[in-house]
Amino acid sequence: MSALPDAYGAALERAMAHATDWLASVPERAVRPESDADQVAASLPPRLPDGPTDAADVVDELAALAEPGLMAIQSGRFYGWVMGGTLPAAMAADWLVTAWDQNAGLRFATPAAAAIEESAAAWLLDLLHLPEGSDVGFTTGATTANFVGLAAGRQYLMDEAGWDLADLGLNGAPPITTFAGRERHAAVDLALRYLGLGSCVPVHTDQQGRILPAALADAMDQQPGASLVCLQAGNLHSGAFDPMAEAVAVAHDRGAWVHVDGAFGLWAAVSPELGKHLAGVETADSWATDAHKTLNVPYDCGLAIVSRPDAVRRAFSVHTSYLIATEAGPGDPFEKVPEMSRRARGIPVWAALRQLGRSGTIAMVEGLARNARALAEGLSGIPGVEILNDVVFTQVSVSFGSDERTRRITQRLMAGGAVWMSGSEWRGRDILRISVSNWSTDAADVAQSVEAVRRAAEAEP
């Protein structure tokens, strides 16, 4: 009889115990890590031991070595870099994904993974009110999701121009111009770099970072020809949304492919209350978002959604003698993302949505926005605090007067450990940036966070 179960049992039991202990510690522990990377590195074995070590002992050692350097990202008082926590069902499903160890590239080889991801994709299109029949690819994050959407757009434009991109590449290809708002996320620029499309034409935005449709029309008219237009659902600092219906109409009137970077903000579309900010988003051609942000599934999981399956599959599909491919219907998962081999990261998405249901997903998204408003209201009562943005979703940008004072208070907050709010720069000013992304953040966390900021501000002359 195989010794396989015995080989895993003790190590998994230790891992479960350490994971439970970690989760139990999160509500009360300091949010910041106790040790920096150099300190953790100094505690690791300097060389690989010559002999083997018992698997359970390795798990114990790993947990002890890592613990001082762990950020409590799952804390209800973590507001840095738009990182969500993890819903219980999504975490447990992710453990199963690791245990099952399915390569989620082919429907024929791993039918359970493919079917569950297809179910999650259908639920997502319904919740986000995006076109039925769109392809949904499960990527590593928003950067690769943007890459997929823009790659599909590049493929579509090249096909329209009669250029065989697969055979001829980009040398001598018809030029493509990309237009995006001045306050786009750097992930868009990275994706364009990966695609060999160069930098984009920056388009003027308003005071909240929303693209101006008239400015977009002017910019496109000055550089006619094949074009991609990148819109933003959720500005990094203000949370604001580009005027989708107007901007998409401007772009489509000029023959452009429209891609929406909605890393965290696309989730506003699920809410009857917040969806008004995204009116017309469904008329775009592709969309990118993160499930490990607003949906609160484990890292890593982005979503690339493309309304024209032919374009994305022409960009990413490959056919070889050893792959038993799906000829029709939903297609194989590897045809929708850069990786031929990947973990079944769509399964935790399915589990999260199954746990929440439609009403729970709406309530969670609206709750994040409500907590952001509560934080802004509480902070605005602290002397010297200025809320710089209209709090329309989950982002709050704060100034404490001068840039120097804002930086000092931000550093004091992070060092204190009660909360984690990251510093940034917006519209020429240093700010404290708050991103409310964790499903577990509650009124007590909000109150404690406001008091932590109050203490830091009062300690600063």
N, C-alpha and C positions, 0 to 999 in steps of 0.2 A: 504494500500500500504506500502511496506517495507520502512523503514527509512534509509536503507543502504547507498544510495548515499549522503544523507544529512550528515551522520555520518563522511564521508571521505572528503567532499568537502573543508571545510575551512582549515583543516590540510594539505591537499595536495597543496592547493594554497600557504600556508605559506612555505611549503617545496620547492616548485618551486621557490619562490622568493628568499629564502636563497641560494638555489643551484646556481641560476643565479648570485646573488651577489658574491658568492664565486668564481665562474669561471671568472667573470669579474675582480676580484682582483688579480688573479694568476699571470698575466704577470708582474705586477709592485711590488707586495709585496715581502718581504724577503722570501727566500725559507725556511729557518729554522723556526721552531715554536718560538713564542714569549715567551711561558711559558713551563716549564717542567711538567712532570706528577704529581709531588707532588703539584705544584702550581694549576694545574687544579683540582686535587682532593680536595684541600682546598676550592675551590669555589663551590663545589657540595653540595647539601643539606645533612646535617650530618645524618639525619634519614628520613625514608619514611614518607611522610605526612599521616595523618589519613584519610583525605577525598580525593575524586577524583579531578582531574584538567582537565580543558577543553583541548581537544586534540590539537587544534591550539596553545594554550598557551604553551603546552608542547614542541611543535616544535620550537617556538620562544625561549624558555628558553634553550633548547638543543643547538640550533645554537649559542646563545650568550655564553654559557658556553664552548663549544668546540672550538670556533674560535681561541682563543689565543694559543691553543695547537695543531693546525693543521700544518702539514708539507705540503708545496706546491709541492707535488709529481708530479702534472701535469705541473709544470713549465718546459719550454724548457731548463732551467739551472739546473735541478735536474739530477744528474748523479750517485746517490748512489744505490748500491745493485741490480742493473739490474732490476729496476722497470720502466715499461712503464707508459704512461699517459692513457687516455681513448679516443678512437675515438667517435665522436658525435653519430653515429648510435648505437654503442655498449652501450653507456651510456643510451640512450633512451630505447633501447631494454631491458636493465637490469631493468629499472623502470617498464616496462610492465611485465617482469617476476615476479616482486614482486607483482604487482597488480593482475595478473592472479593467482598467488599462486598455481601453479601446482606441484605436487609431481612427478618428472620425472623418476620414477622407472619402470613403466609398460606401454607398448605400448597400452594395452587395455584401461587402465584407463585415460591416458593423451595422446591421439593420436597426438594432434598438437605438443606438446613438443617433443615427440619421432620422429615424421616425420621431424621436422625442424632440430633436432640434427643429424639425419641420413643424411640429405642433407648436413649439415656442414661437417660431417665426410667424405663424398664422395669428397667434394671440397678440404678438407685438404689433403687427400691421393693423389689427382691429383696434387695439388700445390707442395707438398713435394716430389713427385715422389716415393712414397712408394707403396708396393704391393696392388693392387686392391683386395678387399675382406678381408683386415685386419679389425679387430675389433678396434673401437675407443671409449674409455671411457672418460668421462668428469669428472675429479677429482678436488680436492681443489687446487692443485698446483703441482710443479715438484716433491716434496718429495713423495706424494702419487702416482704420475704417475710412478716414479721409483719403488715404492712398487708394483704396479700392474704388470709392466713388469717383475720384478724379481720373483714375485709370480707365474706368468704364466710359467716362466722358471723353477722354482722349481717344479711345477706341472708336466710339460713335462718330466723333468728328472726322477721324481719319477715314472711316468707312464711307461717310458722306462725301468726302473729297475724292474717293476712289483710290486711296493710297493703301497698299498692302503692308500694314505695320509689322505683322509677324515676319514677313520675308525681307522687307527693305529697311526696317528700323527707322530711326529718326533722321539719319543723314539724307538731306535733300527733301525731307518731308514738308508738306504745307505747314506754315507757321501757325501756332495756336497762341493766342493772347489770353492771359488769365486776369480777371478783375476781382478785387476783394476790398473790403473796407479797410481803412487805415488801422483799425483796432482789431484786426483779425488775430486769431491765435497762431502762435509760431508753428503749431502742428500742420497748418495748411502750407506754410512755406517749406517745411520738411518734406511733405508729400510731393509738392511740385518739384523739389530738388531730386527726390528719388525717381521721378518720372521724366527727368531731363527737360522740363518745361521752363526752367529758369524762374526768375522772380516775377511777381504779379504787378499789375498796375494798381497802385493804391487809390482808393476812391474816398472822397471826403465823407465824414460822418458828423452827426450832431453831438451835442454835449454829453449824451449818454452812450456814445459809441455806435449808434445806429447808422447804417449806410443811408445816404441820401439818394433816392431814386433819380432825381434830376441830375445829380452829379454823375451817377452811373451811366445815364443815357448820354451825357456829354462825353464822358471818357470813352465809351464804346463807339460813339460816332467819330471820334478823332482817330480811332484805330480799328477800322472795320475789318471783317474777316472772321475766320473760325475762332471761337472764343469759349472759354469756361468762365462762369461767374460763381464765386464762392460767397454765400450768405452765412450769417451767424445767428444761431438760436441760443442766446445766452452769452452776453459779453462777459469776459473774464473778470472784470472789475465791477461793472454796474449790474450785470445780469440782464441787460436790455436785449431786445430782439429786433433784428432788422425787419422793416416793413415788408413782409414776405409777398403778399399779393401784388403790390406795386412793383417791387424789385424784380420778381420773377417775370412779370409781364414785360417790363423793359428789356430784360435779357432774351426772352423767347421771341419778342418782336424782331430781334436782331440775330436770331438763329443760334443762340448760345445754349450750351448745356449748363444747367443750374444745379450746383451742389450745395447742400446745407451742412455746415459744421455745427452740430447740436450736441456736443460732448456731454453736457449736463442739462442744457436747456430744452432739448427736444422733448424731454419728458413732461414739460408743461402742457403738451398737446393732449395728455390723458385727462386733464381736468376741465370740467365745464367752466370753472371760475377763472383759470389761468390760460386756457386755450385761446382766448380772444387775442392774446399777444402774438399768436402764430397763425392767424387767419391767412389762408392761402398757401401754407407751407406744403400742402399735399400736391400742389401744382409743380413743384420742383422735379428734378430728374433723379437725384440721389441724395442720400442723407447719411450722416455719421453720428453715432452716439456711443456712450459708454454704459454698459450695464453695471460695472463696478463703481460707478459714481452714484447717480440718483436712484437706481434700482437696488443698490446694496447687495450685489453678489460678490463673491471673492475675486481678487485679482487672479488672472487677468481676463477681461472679457469686454471687447468692443463689438459694436454692431454696424455692419455696412449694409445699407439698404439701397437697392437700385431698381428703378421702375422699369427698365428695359433689360430683361434677363439676357437677351442675345449679346448685348454690349459687354456685360461683365463676364459672361462665359467665354466670349471670344478673347477677352483680355487675359483670362487666367486658366482656361482649360488646356489640357494636354492629353494626347492619346498615345498609349504604348501597348505593346503586345501583352504585358503581364497585368495590366489593370482591366478589371471587368467593369466597364463603365455603364452607366445608365444612359440609354439612348434618348429618352423623352421625359416628359413630366417635370418633376422638381429638380432634376439634375443631381449630380454628385456634389457633396459639400466642398470638395477641393476646387471646384470650378468657380467658386464665389469668393475666395480668399487667396492670399499669396502662398500659403503653406499647402503642400501636398499631404503632409503628415501633421497632425495636431491632436491635442486632447479634446475630449467632447465637452468643450466649455459652454455649449448651449444647454446642457442638462441642468446646471445650477440656475440658469435663467428660467427654465421651465418650472423648477421647484419653487423659486421665488414667486413667480406669478401664480402658481397653484396655491401657495400658502396665502398670498394676499387676496387673490380674486380681483375682479374689476373694482369693487368698492374699496377694497383695501389698498390697491395701487393708487387710486385717486386720493384716498385719505392720507397716504404716506407722502405723496408729492405735495399736496396742499399743506400738510403739516410742516414740511420743511420750509415752505415759503412763509407760513405763519410764524415759525420760530425766528426766521430772519427779520421779519417785521418787528417782533417783540424785542429782539436784540437791538435793533436800530432805535426803537423807542426808549429802551432802558439806557442805552449809551448816550442818547441825546440829552439826557438829564444830568450828565456829568459835566461840570464846568470845564470849558476849554475844548470840548469834543464837537466836531463838525462831521455830520454824515454827508458825504459828497455825492451820493447817487440816489436816484429814485429807486426804492427797494421794491422792485416788481417781481422778483423771484427769490433766489437763495443767496444772493451776494450782497455784502455790506462793505462799503469802502469808507474808512474813517481817517480823519486828520486830527491831530492834537495841537494844531497851530503851525509852528515852524517845522521844516523837514527834520531838523536836528532833534527836536523834542519828540516828534513822532517816532523816529528811529530808536531813541533811547527807551521810550515806553514799550515799543514792540519787543525790544531785546529783553527788557525786564519781565514782560509777560511770559515769553518763551522760557526764560530761565526759572521763573517761579514754579512752573509745572502744573498749576491748577487748570490752565487752558492752553491750547495751542492755536494761535492765530498768526498767520504769516505776514511778513512785510512785503510790499511791492511798490511800484511807481505807476501812477496813472495821471495822464494829462499834465505832466511836468511836476507832479507833487509826490513826495514820499507818503505812503499811506499804510495803515493797518488793514489788511484784507481779510474778511470773514466769509467763509463758504460753509453754509449749513447743508450738510449732505447725509447725516447719519440718522437712520430710522429711529434710533434709541434716544436721541436728544429730546428732553422733556422740559417742562416749565421750571423744574428745579435746576437743571443744567443751565438754562438760560439765566436764571437769577444768579446762580453761582458765577457764571461767566461775566455778567455785568459787574458784579462785586469785585472780581479779580481785576478787571480793567480799571475800576474806580480806585482800587488800592494802588495799582501801578501809576495811575495818573496823579494821584495825590502825593505820591512819593517823589514826583518829579517837579522841581520848581518851575 
